[in-house]
Amino acid sequence: METERKLDVLADIARALNQSGVTWAVGGSLLLYFKGKTGVFRDIDLMVCETDVEKLK
């Protein structure tokens, strides 16, 4: 249940970033989770393209 909730939050964030034209990526344990290297993740680590920082603000 906790994983589902976190993935829902990620989907909301992704939608907002994509609508704003921000280039972003997932990192950390969430990336490992998506790659099947781990079965759990505790937080959501996001990276944003340096040229899109102003869009993000």
C-alpha positions in Angstrom: 0.0 0.0 0.0 2.8 2.4 0.9 4.5 1.7 -2.4 1.3 2.4 -4.3 0.9 5.7 -2.6 4.4 6.8 -3.3 4.0 5.8 -7.0 0.8 7.9 -7.1 2.7 10.9 -5.8 5.4 10.3 -8.4 2.8 10.2 -11.1 1.4 13.6 -9.9 4.9 15.1 -9.8 5.7 13.7 -13.3 2.5 15.1 -14.8 3.3 18.6 -13.5 6.9 18.5 -14.6 6.0 17.1 -18.0 3.3 19.8 -18.5 5.9 22.4 -17.6 8.4 21.1 -20.1 10.9 20.2 -17.5 13.5 17.5 -18.3 13.8 15.2 -15.3 14.8 11.7 -14.3 14.3 9.3 -11.4 17.4 8.3 -9.3 18.4 6.5 -6.2 16.5 3.5 -4.8 13.4 4.3 -6.9 15.5 3.8 -10.1 16.8 0.5 -8.6 13.2 -0.5 -7.9 12.1 0.3 -11.5 15.1 -1.7 -12.8 14.1 -4.7 -10.6 17.3 -4.5 -8.5 15.4 -4.0 -5.2 11.9 -4.7 -4.0 11.5 -1.5 -2.0 12.3 2.2 -2.0 11.9 4.7 0.8 11.8 8.0 -1.0 11.6 9.6 -4.4 14.9 11.1 -5.8 14.4 13.3 -8.8 17.0 15.0 -11.0 16.2 18.0 -13.1 18.1 19.2 -16.1 20.1 22.3 -15.1 18.8 24.3 -18.0 15.2 23.8 -16.7 15.7 25.1 -13.2 13.9 28.3 -13.9 10.9 26.4 -15.3 10.9 24.3 -12.2 10.8 27.4 -9.9 
